[in-house]
Amino acid sequence: MNFKKISILCLTLFVTYNSNAQDVSFEDYNPTSTLVVPGKIIKKSKFPFIDVHGHQYRMPTQNLTPVIAAMDTLNMGIMVNLSGRTGEDLQKSVKNIADHYPNRFVVFANINFNEAGAEGWIEKKVTQLKEDVKNGARGLKVYKSLGMYNKDVNGNRLAIDDERLDPIWDACGDLGIPVLIHSADPKSFWDEFDIDNERWLELKTHPRRKRSAKDPAPWEQIIAEQHKMFKEHPKTTFINAHMGWYANNLNKLGELLDEIPNMNVGIGAIIAELGRQPRYAKAFFIKYQDRILFGKDSWKPEEFPTYFRVLETNDEYFPYHKKYHAYWAMYGLDLPDEVLKKVYYKNALRIVPGLDKNLFPN
């Protein structure tokens, strides 16, 4: 190849590279920070913890040894598998746990709320729930399908506070088991999909998450149904998943906690909201230290260090693990040890029955 051809090739590569660099999309733009500050990744929590928002969908037949190995590297004492299902599937999960790691996992039962209002429906569901608890379920997990997708016997959207469901919540109170409930999604999913939407990148990369007032109902309506249901069943303990989608408005969440004493909150999938308001979030955790439980939601061990670093350190400006969830940086809350212990395990030991307290310090 002669000199002229080499020059043309080099020029072409230069132009192409610079053109591609200038045409990079917002989805791809993820610069490496030049900020140099103290701090380090924490791969193991300071205290053993209970993940009250875990999912192991194959637990009835799953080899749990690899899961335990990963849990041990994180310092996870107990995983609450919310995907326990019901009936025979739940019994198989409980047996798998009992045969191999009897003190490291527990399961919550699930209910299919479709067809509510049919003759004998509620009696059958309550009877099955009691049977599931008898067979080892330690709580009830309610998915966001209630209030969004479940239909009653007439084909109508089933509201969270539908009075036909009251016997289920009352039964949980009578049985002494908590209800961990996920309702709706972040409010931004209902807002206009434009440049002012803070979740624009998530909606761009995951368009099926976009909602509207008719798909399936306004966000405010679904959330109000949930709160109304909590208030109508004061003897039942509720764990509001994802901080009830108010982690970005802790003042409002504090008002709700004051107003609804039987409501607790889990921090699964909202650590990015806490990590961008470290001083206010720290004050919130100290004030409501008896009402907050650790949970992760998805079983991705590589993502737990973000949670540890936000909760335990005073580190500044470190990255979150999913840009489309949060393109901003994180800051540590530097929680006091006693608050950490409550969030990591003490609150769960008090709320979820039958957990092995010997796995945790006093």
Contacts in CASP RR format, 6 or more apart in sequence:
PFRMAT RR
TARGET T0000
AUTHOR 0000-0000-0000
METHOD contacts of the structure
MODEL  1
MNFKKISILCLTLFVTYNSNAQDVSFEDYNPTSTLVVPGKIIKKSKFPFI
DVHGHQYRMPTQNLTPVIAAMDTLNMGIMVNLSGRTGEDLQKSVKNIADH
YPNRFVVFANINFNEAGAEGWIEKKVTQLKEDVKNGARGLKVYKSLGMYN
KDVNGNRLAIDDERLDPIWDACGDLGIPVLIHSADPKSFWDEFDIDNERW
LELKTHPRRKRSAKDPAPWEQIIAEQHKMFKEHPKTTFINAHMGWYANNL
NKLGELLDEIPNMNVGIGAIIAELGRQPRYAKAFFIKYQDRILFGKDSWK
PEEFPTYFRVLETNDEYFPYHKKYHAYWAMYGLDLPDEVLKKVYYKNALR
IVPGLDKNLFPN
1 9 0 8 1.000
26 201 0 8 1.000
27 201 0 8 1.000
27 204 0 8 1.000
27 205 0 8 1.000
27 324 0 8 1.000
30 323 0 8 1.000
33 317 0 8 1.000
33 319 0 8 1.000
33 329 0 8 1.000
35 317 0 8 1.000
37 315 0 8 1.000
37 316 0 8 1.000
37 317 0 8 1.000
38 315 0 8 1.000
39 313 0 8 1.000
39 315 0 8 1.000
39 318 0 8 1.000
40 315 0 8 1.000
41 305 0 8 1.000
41 309 0 8 1.000
42 305 0 8 1.000
42 308 0 8 1.000
42 309 0 8 1.000
42 312 0 8 1.000
42 313 0 8 1.000
43 73 0 8 1.000
43 74 0 8 1.000
43 305 0 8 1.000
43 308 0 8 1.000
44 73 0 8 1.000
44 74 0 8 1.000
44 75 0 8 1.000
44 308 0 8 1.000
45 74 0 8 1.000
45 75 0 8 1.000
45 76 0 8 1.000
45 304 0 8 1.000
45 308 0 8 1.000
45 312 0 8 1.000
45 344 0 8 1.000
46 75 0 8 1.000
46 308 0 8 1.000
46 312 0 8 1.000
46 337 0 8 1.000
46 340 0 8 1.000
47 75 0 8 1.000
47 337 0 8 1.000
47 340 0 8 1.000
47 341 0 8 1.000
47 344 0 8 1.000
47 345 0 8 1.000
47 360 0 8 1.000
47 361 0 8 1.000
48 75 0 8 1.000
48 76 0 8 1.000
48 77 0 8 1.000
48 344 0 8 1.000
48 345 0 8 1.000
48 359 0 8 1.000
48 360 0 8 1.000
48 361 0 8 1.000
49 74 0 8 1.000
49 75 0 8 1.000
49 76 0 8 1.000
49 77 0 8 1.000
49 294 0 8 1.000
49 344 0 8 1.000
49 345 0 8 1.000
50 76 0 8 1.000
50 77 0 8 1.000
50 78 0 8 1.000
50 79 0 8 1.000
50 80 0 8 1.000
50 293 0 8 1.000
50 294 0 8 1.000
50 344 0 8 1.000
50 345 0 8 1.000
50 348 0 8 1.000
50 349 0 8 1.000
50 352 0 8 1.000
50 355 0 8 1.000
51 76 0 8 1.000
51 78 0 8 1.000
51 79 0 8 1.000
51 80 0 8 1.000
51 294 0 8 1.000
51 295 0 8 1.000
51 296 0 8 1.000
52 80 0 8 1.000
52 180 0 8 1.000
52 239 0 8 1.000
52 266 0 8 1.000
52 293 0 8 1.000
52 294 0 8 1.000
52 295 0 8 1.000
52 348 0 8 1.000
52 352 0 8 1.000
53 80 0 8 1.000
53 82 0 8 1.000
53 180 0 8 1.000
53 241 0 8 1.000
53 266 0 8 1.000
53 268 0 8 1.000
53 295 0 8 1.000
53 296 0 8 1.000
53 297 0 8 1.000
54 79 0 8 1.000
54 80 0 8 1.000
54 81 0 8 1.000
54 82 0 8 1.000
54 83 0 8 1.000
54 295 0 8 1.000
54 296 0 8 1.000
54 297 0 8 1.000
54 299 0 8 1.000
55 81 0 8 1.000
55 82 0 8 1.000
55 83 0 8 1.000
55 297 0 8 1.000
55 298 0 8 1.000
55 299 0 8 1.000
56 62 0 8 1.000
56 64 0 8 1.000
56 67 0 8 1.000
56 79 0 8 1.000
56 81 0 8 1.000
56 83 0 8 1.000
56 105 0 8 1.000
56 299 0 8 1.000
57 83 0 8 1.000
59 81 0 8 1.000
59 83 0 8 1.000
59 84 0 8 1.000
59 92 0 8 1.000
59 93 0 8 1.000
59 96 0 8 1.000
59 97 0 8 1.000
59 105 0 8 1.000
59 107 0 8 1.000
60 89 0 8 1.000
60 92 0 8 1.000
60 93 0 8 1.000
60 96 0 8 1.000
61 92 0 8 1.000
61 96 0 8 1.000
62 96 0 8 1.000
64 96 0 8 1.000
64 97 0 8 1.000
64 100 0 8 1.000
64 101 0 8 1.000
64 104 0 8 1.000
64 105 0 8 1.000
65 100 0 8 1.000
67 79 0 8 1.000
67 299 0 8 1.000
68 101 0 8 1.000
68 104 0 8 1.000
70 301 0 8 1.000
71 77 0 8 1.000
71 79 0 8 1.000
71 104 0 8 1.000
73 301 0 8 1.000
74 301 0 8 1.000
74 304 0 8 1.000
76 304 0 8 1.000
77 104 0 8 1.000
77 345 0 8 1.000
77 359 0 8 1.000
77 360 0 8 1.000
78 103 0 8 1.000
78 104 0 8 1.000
78 105 0 8 1.000
78 106 0 8 1.000
78 348 0 8 1.000
78 355 0 8 1.000
78 356 0 8 1.000
78 359 0 8 1.000
79 104 0 8 1.000
79 105 0 8 1.000
79 106 0 8 1.000
80 105 0 8 1.000
80 106 0 8 1.000
80 107 0 8 1.000
80 108 0 8 1.000
80 138 0 8 1.000
80 180 0 8 1.000
80 348 0 8 1.000
80 352 0 8 1.000
81 93 0 8 1.000
81 105 0 8 1.000
81 106 0 8 1.000
81 107 0 8 1.000
81 108 0 8 1.000
82 107 0 8 1.000
82 108 0 8 1.000
82 110 0 8 1.000
82 141 0 8 1.000
82 180 0 8 1.000
83 107 0 8 1.000
83 110 0 8 1.000
83 141 0 8 1.000
84 90 0 8 1.000
84 93 0 8 1.000
84 107 0 8 1.000
84 108 0 8 1.000
84 109 0 8 1.000
84 110 0 8 1.000
84 137 0 8 1.000
84 141 0 8 1.000
85 93 0 8 1.000
85 109 0 8 1.000
85 110 0 8 1.000
86 109 0 8 1.000
86 110 0 8 1.000
86 111 0 8 1.000
86 128 0 8 1.000
86 129 0 8 1.000
86 132 0 8 1.000
87 128 0 8 1.000
87 131 0 8 1.000
87 132 0 8 1.000
87 135 0 8 1.000
90 107 0 8 1.000
90 109 0 8 1.000
90 132 0 8 1.000
90 135 0 8 1.000
90 136 0 8 1.000
90 137 0 8 1.000
91 135 0 8 1.000
93 107 0 8 1.000
94 107 0 8 1.000
94 135 0 8 1.000
94 136 0 8 1.000
94 137 0 8 1.000
97 104 0 8 1.000
97 105 0 8 1.000
97 106 0 8 1.000
97 107 0 8 1.000
103 356 0 8 1.000
103 358 0 8 1.000
103 359 0 8 1.000
106 136 0 8 1.000
106 138 0 8 1.000
106 352 0 8 1.000
106 354 0 8 1.000
106 355 0 8 1.000
107 136 0 8 1.000
107 137 0 8 1.000
107 138 0 8 1.000
108 137 0 8 1.000
108 138 0 8 1.000
108 139 0 8 1.000
108 140 0 8 1.000
108 141 0 8 1.000
108 180 0 8 1.000
109 129 0 8 1.000
109 132 0 8 1.000
109 133 0 8 1.000
109 137 0 8 1.000
109 139 0 8 1.000
109 140 0 8 1.000
109 141 0 8 1.000
110 140 0 8 1.000
110 141 0 8 1.000
110 142 0 8 1.000
110 143 0 8 1.000
111 125 0 8 1.000
111 128 0 8 1.000
111 129 0 8 1.000
111 140 0 8 1.000
111 142 0 8 1.000
111 168 0 8 1.000
112 150 0 8 1.000
113 145 0 8 1.000
113 146 0 8 1.000
113 150 0 8 1.000
113 158 0 8 1.000
113 165 0 8 1.000
114 150 0 8 1.000
114 151 0 8 1.000
114 158 0 8 1.000
115 121 0 8 1.000
115 151 0 8 1.000
115 152 0 8 1.000
115 153 0 8 1.000
116 122 0 8 1.000
116 150 0 8 1.000
116 152 0 8 1.000
116 153 0 8 1.000
116 158 0 8 1.000
116 162 0 8 1.000
116 164 0 8 1.000
116 165 0 8 1.000
117 152 0 8 1.000
117 153 0 8 1.000
117 164 0 8 1.000
118 153 0 8 1.000
121 153 0 8 1.000
122 164 0 8 1.000
122 165 0 8 1.000
122 167 0 8 1.000
122 168 0 8 1.000
125 168 0 8 1.000
126 167 0 8 1.000
126 168 0 8 1.000
126 171 0 8 1.000
129 137 0 8 1.000
129 140 0 8 1.000
129 168 0 8 1.000
129 171 0 8 1.000
129 172 0 8 1.000
129 175 0 8 1.000
130 171 0 8 1.000
130 175 0 8 1.000
133 139 0 8 1.000
133 175 0 8 1.000
133 177 0 8 1.000
137 177 0 8 1.000
138 177 0 8 1.000
138 352 0 8 1.000
138 353 0 8 1.000
138 354 0 8 1.000
138 355 0 8 1.000
139 172 0 8 1.000
139 177 0 8 1.000
139 178 0 8 1.000
139 179 0 8 1.000
139 180 0 8 1.000
139 352 0 8 1.000
139 353 0 8 1.000
140 168 0 8 1.000
140 172 0 8 1.000
140 177 0 8 1.000
140 178 0 8 1.000
140 179 0 8 1.000
140 180 0 8 1.000
141 179 0 8 1.000
141 180 0 8 1.000
141 181 0 8 1.000
142 179 0 8 1.000
142 180 0 8 1.000
142 181 0 8 1.000
142 182 0 8 1.000
142 183 0 8 1.000
143 182 0 8 1.000
144 182 0 8 1.000
144 183 0 8 1.000
144 184 0 8 1.000
144 185 0 8 1.000
146 158 0 8 1.000
146 160 0 8 1.000
146 181 0 8 1.000
146 183 0 8 1.000
147 157 0 8 1.000
147 158 0 8 1.000
147 159 0 8 1.000
147 160 0 8 1.000
147 183 0 8 1.000
147 184 0 8 1.000
147 216 0 8 1.000
147 217 0 8 1.000
147 222 0 8 1.000
147 225 0 8 1.000
148 157 0 8 1.000
148 184 0 8 1.000
148 216 0 8 1.000
148 217 0 8 1.000
148 222 0 8 1.000
149 216 0 8 1.000
150 157 0 8 1.000
150 158 0 8 1.000
151 157 0 8 1.000
151 158 0 8 1.000
152 158 0 8 1.000
152 162 0 8 1.000
152 164 0 8 1.000
157 216 0 8 1.000
157 217 0 8 1.000
158 165 0 8 1.000
159 225 0 8 1.000
160 181 0 8 1.000
160 183 0 8 1.000
160 222 0 8 1.000
160 225 0 8 1.000
160 226 0 8 1.000
160 228 0 8 1.000
160 229 0 8 1.000
161 225 0 8 1.000
161 226 0 8 1.000
161 228 0 8 1.000
161 229 0 8 1.000
161 232 0 8 1.000
165 229 0 8 1.000
166 232 0 8 1.000
166 233 0 8 1.000
169 179 0 8 1.000
169 229 0 8 1.000
169 232 0 8 1.000
169 233 0 8 1.000
169 236 0 8 1.000
170 233 0 8 1.000
170 235 0 8 1.000
170 236 0 8 1.000
172 178 0 8 1.000
172 179 0 8 1.000
172 236 0 8 1.000
172 237 0 8 1.000
173 233 0 8 1.000
173 235 0 8 1.000
173 236 0 8 1.000
173 237 0 8 1.000
176 237 0 8 1.000
176 353 0 8 1.000
177 353 0 8 1.000
178 237 0 8 1.000
178 238 0 8 1.000
178 239 0 8 1.000
178 264 0 8 1.000
178 351 0 8 1.000
178 352 0 8 1.000
179 236 0 8 1.000
179 237 0 8 1.000
179 238 0 8 1.000
179 239 0 8 1.000
180 238 0 8 1.000
180 239 0 8 1.000
180 241 0 8 1.000
181 226 0 8 1.000
181 238 0 8 1.000
181 239 0 8 1.000
181 240 0 8 1.000
181 241 0 8 1.000
182 241 0 8 1.000
182 242 0 8 1.000
183 222 0 8 1.000
183 223 0 8 1.000
183 225 0 8 1.000
183 226 0 8 1.000
183 240 0 8 1.000
183 241 0 8 1.000
183 244 0 8 1.000
184 219 0 8 1.000
184 222 0 8 1.000
184 223 0 8 1.000
184 226 0 8 1.000
184 245 0 8 1.000
185 209 0 8 1.000
185 211 0 8 1.000
185 219 0 8 1.000
185 245 0 8 1.000
186 199 0 8 1.000
186 245 0 8 1.000
187 219 0 8 1.000
187 245 0 8 1.000
188 197 0 8 1.000
188 198 0 8 1.000
188 199 0 8 1.000
188 203 0 8 1.000
189 199 0 8 1.000
189 203 0 8 1.000
189 209 0 8 1.000
189 210 0 8 1.000
189 211 0 8 1.000
189 219 0 8 1.000
190 211 0 8 1.000
190 212 0 8 1.000
190 213 0 8 1.000
190 218 0 8 1.000
190 219 0 8 1.000
191 197 0 8 1.000
191 199 0 8 1.000
193 200 0 8 1.000
193 203 0 8 1.000
193 210 0 8 1.000
194 200 0 8 1.000
197 203 0 8 1.000
201 323 0 8 1.000
201 324 0 8 1.000
201 327 0 8 1.000
202 209 0 8 1.000
202 324 0 8 1.000
202 325 0 8 1.000
203 209 0 8 1.000
203 210 0 8 1.000
205 324 0 8 1.000
206 324 0 8 1.000
211 219 0 8 1.000
223 244 0 8 1.000
223 245 0 8 1.000
226 240 0 8 1.000
226 244 0 8 1.000
227 256 0 8 1.000
227 260 0 8 1.000
230 238 0 8 1.000
230 240 0 8 1.000
230 260 0 8 1.000
230 262 0 8 1.000
230 263 0 8 1.000
231 259 0 8 1.000
231 260 0 8 1.000
233 262 0 8 1.000
234 261 0 8 1.000
234 262 0 8 1.000
235 262 0 8 1.000
236 262 0 8 1.000
237 262 0 8 1.000
237 264 0 8 1.000
237 351 0 8 1.000
238 262 0 8 1.000
238 263 0 8 1.000
238 264 0 8 1.000
239 264 0 8 1.000
239 265 0 8 1.000
239 266 0 8 1.000
239 293 0 8 1.000
239 351 0 8 1.000
240 263 0 8 1.000
240 264 0 8 1.000
240 265 0 8 1.000
240 266 0 8 1.000
241 266 0 8 1.000
241 268 0 8 1.000
241 297 0 8 1.000
242 266 0 8 1.000
242 267 0 8 1.000
242 268 0 8 1.000
242 269 0 8 1.000
242 270 0 8 1.000
242 297 0 8 1.000
243 253 0 8 1.000
243 265 0 8 1.000
243 266 0 8 1.000
243 267 0 8 1.000
243 268 0 8 1.000
243 270 0 8 1.000
243 273 0 8 1.000
244 253 0 8 1.000
244 265 0 8 1.000
245 270 0 8 1.000
246 252 0 8 1.000
246 253 0 8 1.000
246 256 0 8 1.000
247 253 0 8 1.000
247 267 0 8 1.000
247 270 0 8 1.000
247 273 0 8 1.000
247 274 0 8 1.000
248 273 0 8 1.000
250 277 0 8 1.000
250 280 0 8 1.000
250 281 0 8 1.000
250 284 0 8 1.000
253 265 0 8 1.000
253 284 0 8 1.000
254 284 0 8 1.000
254 287 0 8 1.000
254 288 0 8 1.000
256 263 0 8 1.000
257 263 0 8 1.000
257 265 0 8 1.000
257 288 0 8 1.000
257 291 0 8 1.000
263 291 0 8 1.000
264 291 0 8 1.000
264 292 0 8 1.000
264 293 0 8 1.000
264 347 0 8 1.000
264 351 0 8 1.000
265 288 0 8 1.000
265 291 0 8 1.000
265 292 0 8 1.000
265 293 0 8 1.000
266 292 0 8 1.000
266 293 0 8 1.000
266 294 0 8 1.000
266 295 0 8 1.000
267 274 0 8 1.000
267 292 0 8 1.000
267 293 0 8 1.000
267 294 0 8 1.000
267 295 0 8 1.000
267 307 0 8 1.000
267 343 0 8 1.000
268 295 0 8 1.000
268 296 0 8 1.000
268 297 0 8 1.000
269 296 0 8 1.000
269 297 0 8 1.000
269 298 0 8 1.000
269 325 0 8 1.000
271 306 0 8 1.000
271 307 0 8 1.000
271 310 0 8 1.000
271 320 0 8 1.000
271 330 0 8 1.000
272 320 0 8 1.000
272 325 0 8 1.000
272 326 0 8 1.000
272 328 0 8 1.000
272 330 0 8 1.000
273 326 0 8 1.000
274 281 0 8 1.000
274 310 0 8 1.000
274 333 0 8 1.000
275 281 0 8 1.000
275 310 0 8 1.000
275 330 0 8 1.000
275 331 0 8 1.000
275 332 0 8 1.000
275 333 0 8 1.000
276 326 0 8 1.000
276 328 0 8 1.000
276 329 0 8 1.000
276 330 0 8 1.000
276 331 0 8 1.000
278 310 0 8 1.000
278 314 0 8 1.000
278 331 0 8 1.000
278 332 0 8 1.000
278 333 0 8 1.000
278 334 0 8 1.000
281 333 0 8 1.000
282 333 0 8 1.000
282 334 0 8 1.000
282 335 0 8 1.000
285 292 0 8 1.000
285 333 0 8 1.000
285 335 0 8 1.000
285 339 0 8 1.000
285 343 0 8 1.000
286 335 0 8 1.000
286 336 0 8 1.000
286 339 0 8 1.000
289 338 0 8 1.000
289 339 0 8 1.000
289 342 0 8 1.000
289 343 0 8 1.000
290 342 0 8 1.000
290 347 0 8 1.000
291 347 0 8 1.000
292 342 0 8 1.000
292 343 0 8 1.000
292 347 0 8 1.000
293 343 0 8 1.000
293 347 0 8 1.000
293 348 0 8 1.000
293 351 0 8 1.000
294 307 0 8 1.000
294 343 0 8 1.000
294 344 0 8 1.000
294 345 0 8 1.000
294 348 0 8 1.000
296 303 0 8 1.000
296 304 0 8 1.000
296 307 0 8 1.000
302 321 0 8 1.000
303 321 0 8 1.000
303 322 0 8 1.000
306 320 0 8 1.000
306 321 0 8 1.000
306 330 0 8 1.000
309 315 0 8 1.000
309 318 0 8 1.000
309 330 0 8 1.000
309 332 0 8 1.000
310 330 0 8 1.000
310 331 0 8 1.000
310 332 0 8 1.000
310 333 0 8 1.000
311 332 0 8 1.000
311 333 0 8 1.000
311 335 0 8 1.000
311 340 0 8 1.000
311 343 0 8 1.000
312 332 0 8 1.000
312 333 0 8 1.000
312 334 0 8 1.000
312 335 0 8 1.000
312 340 0 8 1.000
313 332 0 8 1.000
313 334 0 8 1.000
314 332 0 8 1.000
314 334 0 8 1.000
315 330 0 8 1.000
315 331 0 8 1.000
315 332 0 8 1.000
316 331 0 8 1.000
316 332 0 8 1.000
317 329 0 8 1.000
317 330 0 8 1.000
317 331 0 8 1.000
318 329 0 8 1.000
318 330 0 8 1.000
318 331 0 8 1.000
319 329 0 8 1.000
319 330 0 8 1.000
320 326 0 8 1.000
320 328 0 8 1.000
320 329 0 8 1.000
320 330 0 8 1.000
335 343 0 8 1.000
341 361 0 8 1.000
345 360 0 8 1.000
346 360 0 8 1.000
348 355 0 8 1.000
349 355 0 8 1.000
349 357 0 8 1.000
349 360 0 8 1.000
END
